[in-house]
Amino acid sequence: MQRLNKYIASSGICSRRKADEYIENGIVAVNGKVISELGYKVAVKDVVTVNGKIIKPLKYSYYRFYKPAGYITTSDDEKGRRTIYDIIPKELHQLKPIGRLDKDSSGLIIMTNDGDLINEMAHPSIKIPKIYLVTVNGKVTPEDGEKMYNGFEIETDTGELKFAQAEVFPIDITGKSSTIQVTLYQGLNRQIRKMFAKLGFEVVTLKRIQHATITLEGLKKGEIKLMKPKQVSELKSFIIKAKRKADD
């Protein structure tokens, strides 16, 4: 048994909030009977219609995608720039990304048609780690790493100031450049680039290598692969634990 709004949303026609509107507007029926109760629950055998059309839940799919630099993470672009959907096979265009990478960045993007998982992993109250391999011009010092860990304000694309934090782990520091592993628990646009810029560094390359429990391992640039059942179950277990931790 599951709530009617979730059943409708799982068919892919709308969000849960929109499903509630459909129910309130009297266009949803279960086994031929119009349902107006928002908390109504349906069973697998029930026949659900919206505006007289039978709907069924989608089969959820989960993929790992290695985004190359030079593509934006969207389905279309008014400026005519290349998007990740120019690479992804057409039969997978119903999948949506969990989180984004800017045009100049590369690396892991989880793609799915599971709207609940997308919302959970993107929710600001649930601290889901995203790990990046970053190369910058100049020598990053322990003091720089401490400043990023303690956090400071950066300017958003809309001109607002927002507090930003990052965990920094040096990997290779030379006189001319530094390669660092950076972990984020936030999702501010171009956050890593802006944080390093505020400290006087220019990001040369930025690659996401892990999101929650899912890694980039075994993928080539531009490649998309179906996730194994074990990978999906481990990811969902991780999200459940993260939600519990956020509620404590």
Accessible surface in RSA format (square Angstrom, percent):
REM  Atomic radii and reference values for relative SASA: ProtOr
REM  Chains: A
REM  Algorithm: Lee & Richards
REM  Probe-radius: 1.40
REM  Slices: 20
REM RES _ NUM      All-atoms   Total-Side   Main-Chain    Non-polar    All polar
REM                ABS   REL    ABS   REL    ABS   REL    ABS   REL    ABS   REL
RES MET A   1   161.93  83.9  94.31  62.4  67.62 161.0  86.45  73.5  75.48 100.0
RES GLN A   2    60.00  33.5  54.99  40.2   5.01  11.9  23.75  50.6  36.25  27.5
RES ARG A   3   105.59  44.3 103.36  52.7   2.22   5.3  36.34  49.7  69.24  42.0
RES LEU A   4     0.00   0.0   0.00   0.0   0.00   0.0   0.00   0.0   0.00   0.0
RES ASN A   5    11.86   8.2  11.86  11.5   0.00   0.0   0.00   0.0  11.86  11.5
RES LYS A   6    78.60  38.3  78.38  48.1   0.22   0.5  25.47  22.9  53.13  56.6
RES TYR A   7    14.62   6.8  14.62   8.3   0.00   0.0   6.48   4.9   8.14  10.0
RES ILE A   8     0.00   0.0   0.00   0.0   0.00   0.0   0.00   0.0   0.00   0.0
RES ALA A   9    22.89  21.0  12.52  19.3  10.37  23.6  12.69  17.9  10.20  27.0
RES SER A  10    12.65  10.7   7.69  10.3   4.96  11.4  12.16  25.9   0.49   0.7
RES SER A  11    12.09  10.2   2.24   3.0   9.86  22.7   2.24   4.8   9.86  13.8
RES GLY A  12    51.72  63.8   0.00   N/A  51.72  63.8  18.83  51.7  32.89  73.7
RES ILE A  13    83.76  47.7  51.51  38.4  32.25  77.7  58.42  42.1  25.33  68.7
RES CYS A  14    25.88  19.6   3.43   3.8  22.45  52.8  19.26  48.8   6.62   7.1
RES SER A  15    67.14  56.7  53.19  71.0  13.96  32.2  51.23 109.1  15.91  22.3
RES ARG A  16    92.26  38.7  88.75  45.2   3.51   8.4  35.12  48.0  57.14  34.6
RES ARG A  17   193.73  81.3 187.84  95.8   5.89  14.0  66.21  90.5 127.52  77.3
RES LYS A  18    88.69  43.3  87.79  53.9   0.89   2.1  44.16  39.7  44.53  47.4
RES ALA A  19     0.00   0.0   0.00   0.0   0.00   0.0   0.00   0.0   0.00   0.0
RES ASP A  20    36.21  25.4  36.21  36.0   0.00   0.0   9.35  22.0  26.86  26.8
RES GLU A  21    70.29  40.4  69.34  52.5   0.95   2.3  24.53  47.4  45.76  37.4
RES TYR A  22    49.47  23.1  49.47  28.1   0.00   0.0  20.33  15.3  29.14  35.9
RES ILE A  23     0.00   0.0   0.00   0.0   0.00   0.0   0.00   0.0   0.00   0.0
RES GLU A  24   111.85  64.2  80.70  61.1  31.15  74.2  28.58  55.3  83.27  68.0
RES ASN A  25   106.98  73.8  77.51  74.9  29.47  71.0  20.53  49.4  86.45  83.6
RES GLY A  26    33.91  41.8   0.00   N/A  33.91  41.8  15.86  43.5  18.05  40.4
RES ILE A  27    51.80  29.5  40.31  30.0  11.49  27.7  48.38  34.8   3.42   9.3
RES VAL A  28     0.09   0.1   0.00   0.0   0.09   0.2   0.09   0.1   0.00   0.0
RES ALA A  29    14.51  13.3  14.28  22.0   0.23   0.5  14.28  20.1   0.23   0.6
RES VAL A  30     3.78   2.5   0.73   0.7   3.05   7.3   0.73   0.6   3.05   8.3
RES ASN A  31    92.58  63.8  59.71  57.7  32.87  79.1  35.09  84.5  57.49  55.6
RES GLY A  32    74.93  92.4   0.00   N/A  74.93  92.4  37.57 103.1  37.37  83.7
RES LYS A  33   146.87  71.6 141.75  87.0   5.12  12.2  89.86  80.9  57.00  60.7
RES VAL A  34    88.29  58.1  71.65  64.9  16.64  40.1  71.65  62.3  16.64  45.1
RES ILE A  35     9.37   5.3   8.36   6.2   1.01   2.4   9.37   6.7   0.00   0.0
RES SER A  36    83.80  70.8  67.42  90.0  16.39  37.8  29.67  63.2  54.13  75.8
RES GLU A  37   107.28  61.6  99.33  75.1   7.95  18.9  45.49  88.0  61.79  50.4
RES LEU A  38    63.44  35.3  59.32  42.4   4.12  10.4  59.32  41.7   4.12  11.1
RES GLY A  39    27.62  34.1   0.00   N/A  27.62  34.1  13.87  38.1  13.75  30.8
RES TYR A  40    68.74  32.1  66.44  37.8   2.30   6.0  35.65  26.8  33.09  40.8
RES LYS A  41   112.99  55.1 101.77  62.4  11.22  26.7  44.30  39.9  68.69  73.2
RES VAL A  42     1.80   1.2   0.41   0.4   1.39   3.4   0.41   0.4   1.39   3.8
RES ALA A  43    24.34  22.4  22.67  35.0   1.67   3.8  24.34  34.3   0.00   0.0
RES VAL A  44   147.58  97.1 126.10 114.2  21.48  51.8 130.20 113.1  17.38  47.1
RES LYS A  45   181.75  88.7 151.63  93.0  30.12  71.7 104.88  94.4  76.87  81.9
RES ASP A  46    24.90  17.4  17.70  17.6   7.20  17.0   0.53   1.3  24.37  24.3
RES VAL A  47    69.10  45.5  65.88  59.6   3.22   7.8  68.55  59.6   0.55   1.5
RES VAL A  48     0.52   0.3   0.00   0.0   0.52   1.2   0.00   0.0   0.52   1.4
RES THR A  49    25.41  18.1  25.41  25.8   0.00   0.0  18.34  24.6   7.06  10.7
RES VAL A  50    12.70   8.4   9.31   8.4   3.38   8.2   9.31   8.1   3.38   9.2
RES ASN A  51   115.22  79.5  81.92  79.2  33.30  80.2  29.24  70.4  85.98  83.1
RES GLY A  52    68.47  84.4   0.00   N/A  68.47  84.4  34.00  93.3  34.47  77.2
RES LYS A  53   153.88  75.1 148.21  90.9   5.67  13.5  96.86  87.2  57.03  60.7
RES ILE A  54   101.48  57.7  82.71  61.6  18.77  45.2  82.71  59.6  18.77  50.9
RES ILE A  55    12.59   7.2   6.99   5.2   5.60  13.5  11.75   8.5   0.84   2.3
RES LYS A  56   151.71  74.0 141.06  86.6  10.65  25.4  83.52  75.2  68.19  72.6
RES PRO A  57    59.69  43.5  40.12  36.6  19.57  71.1  40.12  33.1  19.57 121.6
RES LEU A  58    81.60  45.4  69.34  49.6  12.26  30.8  72.02  50.6   9.59  25.8
RES LYS A  59   185.58  90.5 164.85 101.1  20.73  49.3 115.13 103.6  70.45  75.0
RES TYR A  60    72.59  33.9  54.70  31.1  17.89  46.6  47.65  35.8  24.94  30.7
RES SER A  61    27.95  23.6  25.21  33.6   2.74   6.3   2.93   6.2  25.03  35.1
RES TYR A  62    16.78   7.8  15.89   9.0   0.89   2.3  15.52  11.7   1.26   1.6
RES TYR A  63    34.92  16.3  34.92  19.9   0.00   0.0   8.95   6.7  25.97  32.0
RES ARG A  64    19.98   8.4  19.98  10.2   0.00   0.0   0.06   0.1  19.92  12.1
RES PHE A  65     0.09   0.0   0.09   0.1   0.00   0.0   0.09   0.1   0.00   0.0
RES TYR A  66    17.28   8.1  17.28   9.8   0.00   0.0  10.20   7.7   7.08   8.7
RES LYS A  67     0.00   0.0   0.00   0.0   0.00   0.0   0.00   0.0   0.00   0.0
RES PRO A  68    21.31  15.5  21.31  19.4   0.00   0.0  21.31  17.6   0.00   0.0
RES ALA A  69    54.32  49.9  39.12  60.4  15.20  34.6  39.34  55.4  14.98  39.7
RES GLY A  70    20.43  25.2   0.00   N/A  20.43  25.2  14.92  41.0   5.51  12.3
RES TYR A  71    35.37  16.5  35.37  20.1   0.00   0.0   8.02   6.0  27.35  33.7
RES ILE A  72    18.48  10.5  18.34  13.7   0.14   0.3  18.48  13.3   0.00   0.0
RES THR A  73     5.15   3.7   0.48   0.5   4.66  11.1   0.53   0.7   4.62   7.0
RES THR A  74    30.90  22.0  26.16  26.5   4.75  11.3  13.16  17.7  17.74  26.8
RES SER A  75    74.47  62.9  54.52  72.8  19.95  46.0  31.64  67.4  42.83  60.0
RES ASP A  76   107.13  75.0  97.14  96.7   9.99  23.6  38.66  91.0  68.47  68.3
RES ASP A  77    30.72  21.5   8.93   8.9  21.80  51.5   3.49   8.2  27.23  27.2
RES GLU A  78   172.00  98.7 123.48  93.4  48.52 115.5  58.09 112.4 113.92  93.0
RES LYS A  79   149.30  72.8 114.34  70.2  34.97  83.3  73.45  66.1  75.86  80.8
RES GLY A  80    67.66  83.4   0.00   N/A  67.66  83.4  35.40  97.1  32.26  72.3
RES ARG A  81    98.67  41.4  84.97  43.3  13.70  32.6  39.67  54.2  59.00  35.8
RES ARG A  82   132.43  55.6 128.07  65.3   4.37  10.4  51.83  70.8  80.61  48.9
RES THR A  83     7.87   5.6   7.87   8.0   0.00   0.0   6.29   8.5   1.58   2.4
RES ILE A  84     0.00   0.0   0.00   0.0   0.00   0.0   0.00   0.0   0.00   0.0
RES TYR A  85    21.78  10.2  15.69   8.9   6.09  15.9  10.71   8.0  11.07  13.6
RES ASP A  86    99.41  69.6  61.16  60.9  38.25  90.4  23.06  54.3  76.36  76.2
RES ILE A  87    51.57  29.3  27.68  20.6  23.90  57.6  32.40  23.3  19.17  52.0
RES ILE A  88     4.93   2.8   0.00   0.0   4.93  11.9   0.41   0.3   4.52  12.3
RES PRO A  89    52.01  37.9  40.99  37.4  11.02  40.0  52.01  42.9   0.00   0.0
RES LYS A  90   176.55  86.1 161.39  99.0  15.16  36.1 104.03  93.6  72.52  77.2
RES GLU A  91   132.25  75.9 107.02  81.0  25.23  60.1  65.13 126.0  67.12  54.8
RES LEU A  92    21.66  12.1  21.66  15.5   0.00   0.0  21.66  15.2   0.00   0.0
RES HIS A  93    73.46  40.1  55.67  38.7  17.78  45.5  35.86  37.0  37.60  43.7
RES GLN A  94    96.37  53.9  73.84  54.0  22.53  53.6  57.22 121.8  39.15  29.7
RES LEU A  95     0.33   0.2   0.00   0.0   0.33   0.8   0.00   0.0   0.33   0.9
RES LYS A  96   131.69  64.2 131.69  80.8   0.00   0.0  74.13  66.7  57.57  61.3
RES PRO A  97    26.36  19.2  18.05  16.5   8.31  30.2  18.05  14.9   8.31  51.6
RES ILE A  98     1.39   0.8   1.39   1.0   0.00   0.0   1.39   1.0   0.00   0.0
RES GLY A  99    33.15  40.9   0.00   N/A  33.15  40.9  27.07  74.3   6.09  13.6
RES ARG A 100   168.32  70.7 148.83  75.9  19.49  46.4  50.19  68.6 118.13  71.6
RES LEU A 101     9.50   5.3   4.56   3.3   4.94  12.4   7.21   5.1   2.29   6.2
RES ASP A 102    31.94  22.4  14.91  14.8  17.02  40.2  19.40  45.7  12.53  12.5
RES LYS A 103    77.34  37.7  74.04  45.4   3.30   7.8  39.03  35.1  38.31  40.8
RES ASP A 104    71.15  49.8  58.00  57.7  13.15  31.1  16.85  39.7  54.30  54.2
RES SER A 105     0.95   0.8   0.92   1.2   0.02   0.1   0.44   0.9   0.51   0.7
RES SER A 106    12.54  10.6  12.26  16.4   0.29   0.7   2.78   5.9   9.77  13.7
RES GLY A 107     0.00   0.0   0.00   N/A   0.00   0.0   0.00   0.0   0.00   0.0
RES LEU A 108     0.00   0.0   0.00   0.0   0.00   0.0   0.00   0.0   0.00   0.0
RES ILE A 109     0.00   0.0   0.00   0.0   0.00   0.0   0.00   0.0   0.00   0.0
RES ILE A 110     0.00   0.0   0.00   0.0   0.00   0.0   0.00   0.0   0.00   0.0
RES MET A 111     0.00   0.0   0.00   0.0   0.00   0.0   0.00   0.0   0.00   0.0
RES THR A 112     0.00   0.0   0.00   0.0   0.00   0.0   0.00   0.0   0.00   0.0
RES ASN A 113    25.76  17.8   9.58   9.3  16.18  39.0   9.45  22.8  16.31  15.8
RES ASP A 114     7.11   5.0   7.11   7.1   0.00   0.0   0.00   0.0   7.11   7.1
RES GLY A 115    35.52  43.8   0.00   N/A  35.52  43.8  31.52  86.5   4.01   9.0
RES ASP A 116    43.01  30.1  39.62  39.4   3.38   8.0  19.41  45.7  23.60  23.5
RES LEU A 117     5.38   3.0   4.26   3.0   1.12   2.8   4.87   3.4   0.51   1.4
RES ILE A 118    30.96  17.6  30.96  23.1   0.00   0.0  30.96  22.3   0.00   0.0
RES ASN A 119    99.03  68.3  92.43  89.3   6.60  15.9  27.15  65.3  71.88  69.5
RES GLU A 120    49.62  28.5  47.22  35.7   2.40   5.7  16.55  32.0  33.07  27.0
RES MET A 121    11.13   5.8   0.00   0.0  11.13  26.5   0.00   0.0  11.13  14.8
RES ALA A 122    66.90  61.5  37.04  57.2  29.85  67.9  46.47  65.4  20.42  54.1
RES HIS A 123    92.54  50.6  86.87  60.4   5.66  14.5  59.85  61.7  32.69  38.0
RES PRO A 124   108.57  79.1  92.57  84.4  16.00  58.2 104.38  86.2   4.18  26.0
RES SER A 125    61.05  51.6  45.67  60.9  15.38  35.4  44.23  94.2  16.82  23.6
RES ILE A 126    16.34   9.3  11.81   8.8   4.53  10.9  11.81   8.5   4.53  12.3
RES LYS A 127   119.23  58.2 108.80  66.8  10.43  24.8  73.20  65.9  46.03  49.0
RES ILE A 128     4.03   2.3   2.20   1.6   1.83   4.4   2.20   1.6   1.83   5.0
RES PRO A 129    21.87  15.9  21.55  19.6   0.32   1.2  21.55  17.8   0.32   2.0
RES LYS A 130    26.99  13.2  26.99  16.6   0.00   0.0  11.35  10.2  15.64  16.7
RES ILE A 131    29.10  16.6  29.10  21.7   0.00   0.0  29.10  21.0   0.00   0.0
RES TYR A 132    11.05   5.2  11.05   6.3   0.00   0.0   3.50   2.6   7.55   9.3
RES LEU A 133    56.71  31.6  53.53  38.3   3.18   8.0  53.77  37.8   2.95   7.9
RES VAL A 134     0.19   0.1   0.00   0.0   0.19   0.5   0.15   0.1   0.04   0.1
RES THR A 135    31.92  22.7  31.90  32.3   0.01   0.0  18.54  24.9  13.38  20.2
RES VAL A 136     0.00   0.0   0.00   0.0   0.00   0.0   0.00   0.0   0.00   0.0
RES ASN A 137    70.06  48.3  65.53  63.3   4.53  10.9  22.84  55.0  47.21  45.6
RES GLY A 138    23.71  29.2   0.00   N/A  23.71  29.2  22.24  61.0   1.47   3.3
RES LYS A 139   127.15  62.0 115.19  70.7  11.95  28.5  57.86  52.1  69.28  73.8
RES VAL A 140     6.09   4.0   1.16   1.1   4.93  11.9   1.16   1.0   4.93  13.4
RES THR A 141    48.55  34.5  45.44  46.1   3.11   7.4  43.41  58.3   5.14   7.8
RES PRO A 142   110.28  80.4  95.57  87.1  14.70  53.5 103.70  85.6   6.58  40.9
RES GLU A 143   105.80  60.7 104.08  78.7   1.72   4.1  54.06 104.6  51.74  42.2
RES ASP A 144    17.07  12.0  17.07  17.0   0.00   0.0   0.00   0.0  17.07  17.0
RES GLY A 145    12.61  15.5   0.00   N/A  12.61  15.5  10.77  29.6   1.84   4.1
RES GLU A 146   106.44  61.1 100.14  75.8   6.30  15.0  31.97  61.8  74.47  60.8
RES LYS A 147   109.37  53.4 105.57  64.8   3.80   9.0  61.01  54.9  48.36  51.5
RES MET A 148     0.00   0.0   0.00   0.0   0.00   0.0   0.00   0.0   0.00   0.0
RES TYR A 149   130.39  60.9 128.10  72.9   2.29   6.0  80.12  60.2  50.27  62.0
RES ASN A 150    86.18  59.4  71.26  68.9  14.92  35.9  26.40  63.5  59.78  57.8
RES GLY A 151    15.91  19.6   0.00   N/A  15.91  19.6   0.00   0.0  15.91  35.6
RES PHE A 152    36.55  18.3  30.82  19.1   5.74  14.9  36.55  22.2   0.00   0.0
RES GLU A 153    83.60  48.0  80.55  60.9   3.05   7.3  19.81  38.3  63.79  52.1
RES ILE A 154     6.50   3.7   3.60   2.7   2.91   7.0   6.50   4.7   0.00   0.0
RES GLU A 155   104.00  59.7  95.58  72.3   8.43  20.1  25.11  48.6  78.89  64.4
RES THR A 156    25.98  18.5  18.96  19.2   7.02  16.7  21.00  28.2   4.98   7.5
RES ASP A 157    97.00  67.9  56.67  56.4  40.33  95.4  38.81  91.3  58.19  58.0
RES THR A 158   113.21  80.5  75.58  76.6  37.63  89.7  84.29 113.2  28.92  43.7
RES GLY A 159    44.15  54.5   0.00   N/A  44.15  54.5  19.87  54.5  24.28  54.4
RES GLU A 160    98.52  56.6  91.34  69.1   7.18  17.1  38.32  74.1  60.20  49.1
RES LEU A 161   110.57  61.6  85.00  60.8  25.57  64.3  85.00  59.7  25.57  68.8
RES LYS A 162    91.54  44.7  88.49  54.3   3.05   7.3  39.54  35.6  52.00  55.4
RES PHE A 163   105.19  52.6  94.30  58.4  10.89  28.3  94.30  57.2  10.89  31.2
RES ALA A 164     0.00   0.0   0.00   0.0   0.00   0.0   0.00   0.0   0.00   0.0
RES GLN A 165    81.75  45.7  79.94  58.4   1.81   4.3  13.71  29.2  68.04  51.6
RES ALA A 166     4.05   3.7   0.00   0.0   4.05   9.2   3.75   5.3   0.30   0.8
RES GLU A 167    72.09  41.4  70.25  53.2   1.84   4.4  22.84  44.2  49.25  40.2
RES VAL A 168    30.32  20.0   1.21   1.1  29.11  70.1   1.89   1.6  28.42  77.1
RES PHE A 169   129.81  64.9 129.67  80.3   0.14   0.4 129.67  78.6   0.14   0.4
RES PRO A 170    67.84  49.4  56.48  51.5  11.35  41.3  56.67  46.8  11.16  69.4
RES ILE A 171    90.52  51.5  56.23  41.9  34.29  82.6  60.84  43.8  29.68  80.5
RES ASP A 172    77.89  54.6  73.73  73.4   4.15   9.8  19.26  45.3  58.63  58.5
RES ILE A 173    55.05  31.3  25.32  18.9  29.74  71.7  25.32  18.2  29.74  80.7
RES THR A 174    63.07  44.9  54.45  55.2   8.62  20.5  59.56  80.0   3.51   5.3
RES GLY A 175    69.77  86.0   0.00   N/A  69.77  86.0  36.05  98.9  33.72  75.5
RES LYS A 176   182.58  89.1 169.79 104.2  12.79  30.4 117.73 106.0  64.85  69.1
RES SER A 177    37.08  31.3  36.68  48.9   0.40   0.9  11.42  24.3  25.66  35.9
RES SER A 178     0.30   0.3   0.00   0.0   0.30   0.7   0.30   0.6   0.00   0.0
RES THR A 179    30.79  21.9  30.70  31.1   0.09   0.2  14.64  19.7  16.15  24.4
RES ILE A 180     0.06   0.0   0.06   0.0   0.00   0.0   0.06   0.0   0.00   0.0
RES GLN A 181    54.07  30.2  53.20  38.9   0.87   2.1   0.18   0.4  53.89  40.9
RES VAL A 182     0.00   0.0   0.00   0.0   0.00   0.0   0.00   0.0   0.00   0.0
RES THR A 183    14.43  10.3  14.23  14.4   0.20   0.5   3.82   5.1  10.61  16.0
RES LEU A 184     7.55   4.2   7.44   5.3   0.11   0.3   7.55   5.3   0.00   0.0
RES TYR A 185    83.51  39.0  72.98  41.5  10.54  27.4  44.22  33.2  39.29  48.4
RES GLN A 186    46.81  26.2  38.74  28.3   8.07  19.2  27.12  57.7  19.68  14.9
RES GLY A 187    69.92  86.2   0.00   N/A  69.92  86.2  29.96  82.2  39.96  89.5
RES LEU A 188    40.15  22.4  29.05  20.8  11.10  27.9  31.46  22.1   8.69  23.4
RES ASN A 189    85.50  59.0  69.86  67.5  15.65  37.7  34.22  82.4  51.28  49.6
RES ARG A 190    91.41  38.4  78.14  39.8  13.27  31.6  27.20  37.2  64.21  38.9
RES GLN A 191     3.50   2.0   0.68   0.5   2.82   6.7   0.68   1.4   2.82   2.1
RES ILE A 192     5.57   3.2   4.01   3.0   1.56   3.8   4.01   2.9   1.56   4.2
RES ARG A 193    33.17  13.9  29.67  15.1   3.51   8.4  14.62  20.0  18.55  11.2
RES LYS A 194    46.45  22.7  40.62  24.9   5.83  13.9  41.29  37.2   5.15   5.5
RES MET A 195     0.00   0.0   0.00   0.0   0.00   0.0   0.00   0.0   0.00   0.0
RES PHE A 196     0.00   0.0   0.00   0.0   0.00   0.0   0.00   0.0   0.00   0.0
RES ALA A 197    63.61  58.5  44.86  69.2  18.75  42.7  46.94  66.1  16.67  44.2
RES LYS A 198   120.33  58.7  85.79  52.6  34.54  82.2  72.88  65.6  47.45  50.5
RES LEU A 199    38.24  21.3  12.88   9.2  25.37  63.8  18.57  13.0  19.67  52.9
RES GLY A 200    69.09  85.2   0.00   N/A  69.09  85.2  36.32  99.7  32.77  73.4
RES PHE A 201    24.65  12.3  18.86  11.7   5.79  15.1  21.05  12.8   3.60  10.3
RES GLU A 202   116.79  67.1 109.30  82.7   7.49  17.8  42.18  81.6  74.61  60.9
RES VAL A 203    15.54  10.2   1.77   1.6  13.78  33.2   1.77   1.5  13.78  37.4
RES VAL A 204    79.69  52.4  52.47  47.5  27.22  65.6  56.67  49.2  23.02  62.4
RES THR A 205    75.86  54.0  72.82  73.8   3.04   7.2  65.17  87.5  10.69  16.2
RES LEU A 206    11.57   6.4   7.80   5.6   3.77   9.5   7.86   5.5   3.71  10.0
RES LYS A 207    62.98  30.7  62.95  38.6   0.03   0.1  17.77  16.0  45.21  48.2
RES ARG A 208     3.22   1.4   3.22   1.6   0.00   0.0   0.00   0.0   3.22   2.0
RES ILE A 209    45.59  25.9  43.05  32.1   2.54   6.1  43.05  31.0   2.54   6.9
RES GLN A 210    50.30  28.1  50.30  36.8   0.00   0.0   0.91   1.9  49.39  37.5
RES HIS A 211     3.93   2.1   3.93   2.7   0.00   0.0   2.41   2.5   1.51   1.8
RES ALA A 212     3.45   3.2   0.00   0.0   3.45   7.9   0.00   0.0   3.45   9.2
RES THR A 213    48.18  34.3  26.91  27.3  21.27  50.7  30.14  40.5  18.04  27.3
RES ILE A 214     3.55   2.0   2.36   1.8   1.18   2.9   3.55   2.6   0.00   0.0
RES THR A 215    48.93  34.8  46.42  47.1   2.51   6.0  36.09  48.5  12.84  19.4
RES LEU A 216    16.93   9.4  14.27  10.2   2.66   6.7  14.45  10.1   2.48   6.7
RES GLU A 217   144.39  82.9 126.09  95.4  18.29  43.6  54.26 105.0  90.12  73.6
RES GLY A 218    56.99  70.3   0.00   N/A  56.99  70.3  38.32 105.2  18.67  41.8
RES LEU A 219    16.09   9.0   0.00   0.0  16.09  40.5   0.23   0.2  15.87  42.7
RES LYS A 220   159.14  77.6 154.36  94.7   4.77  11.4 101.80  91.6  57.34  61.1
RES LYS A 221   138.38  67.5 111.76  68.6  26.61  63.4  57.25  51.5  81.12  86.4
RES GLY A 222    20.31  25.1   0.00   N/A  20.31  25.1   9.08  24.9  11.23  25.2
RES GLU A 223    51.79  29.7  45.14  34.2   6.65  15.8  24.99  48.3  26.79  21.9
RES ILE A 224    28.03  15.9  10.74   8.0  17.28  41.7  10.74   7.7  17.28  46.9
RES LYS A 225    85.92  41.9  82.97  50.9   2.95   7.0  46.16  41.5  39.76  42.4
RES LEU A 226   113.75  63.3  93.19  66.7  20.56  51.7  93.19  65.4  20.56  55.3
RES MET A 227     7.37   3.8   0.00   0.0   7.37  17.6   0.09   0.1   7.28   9.6
RES LYS A 228   141.96  69.3 139.63  85.7   2.33   5.5  84.30  75.9  57.66  61.4
RES PRO A 229   117.40  85.6 107.35  97.9  10.05  36.5 113.93  94.1   3.46  21.5
RES LYS A 230   146.44  71.4 139.83  85.8   6.61  15.7  86.89  78.2  59.55  63.4
RES GLN A 231    47.41  26.5  46.97  34.3   0.44   1.0  16.56  35.2  30.85  23.4
RES VAL A 232    20.25  13.3  20.25  18.3   0.00   0.0  20.25  17.6   0.00   0.0
RES SER A 233    60.86  51.4  54.31  72.5   6.55  15.1  47.22 100.6  13.63  19.1
RES GLU A 234    80.42  46.2  73.82  55.9   6.59  15.7  33.03  63.9  47.38  38.7
RES LEU A 235     0.00   0.0   0.00   0.0   0.00   0.0   0.00   0.0   0.00   0.0
RES LYS A 236    78.06  38.1  76.85  47.2   1.22   2.9  43.75  39.4  34.32  36.6
RES SER A 237    54.71  46.2  52.05  69.5   2.66   6.1  23.16  49.3  31.54  44.2
RES PHE A 238    63.36  31.7  59.93  37.1   3.43   8.9  62.29  37.8   1.07   3.1
RES ILE A 239     2.47   1.4   2.47   1.8   0.00   0.0   2.47   1.8   0.00   0.0
RES ILE A 240    86.79  49.4  86.05  64.1   0.74   1.8  86.57  62.3   0.22   0.6
RES LYS A 241   139.64  68.1 133.91  82.2   5.73  13.6  78.83  71.0  60.82  64.8
RES ALA A 242    14.05  12.9   6.03   9.3   8.03  18.3  11.67  16.4   2.38   6.3
RES LYS A 243    75.25  36.7  74.60  45.8   0.65   1.5  37.98  34.2  37.26  39.7
RES ARG A 244   157.89  66.3 155.11  79.1   2.79   6.6  55.99  76.5 101.90  61.8
RES LYS A 245   163.25  79.6 152.41  93.5  10.84  25.8  96.82  87.1  66.43  70.8
RES ALA A 246    44.55  41.0   5.93   9.1  38.62  87.9  17.98  25.3  26.57  70.4
RES ASP A 247   123.82  86.7  88.63  88.2  35.18  83.2  31.15  73.3  92.67  92.4
RES ASP A 248   153.45 107.5  89.80  89.4  63.65 150.5  62.61 147.3  90.85  90.6
END  Absolute sums over single chains surface
CHAIN  1 A    14279.0      11442.5       2836.5       7726.0       6553.1
END  Absolute sums over all chains
TOTAL         14279.0      11442.5       2836.5       7726.0       6553.1
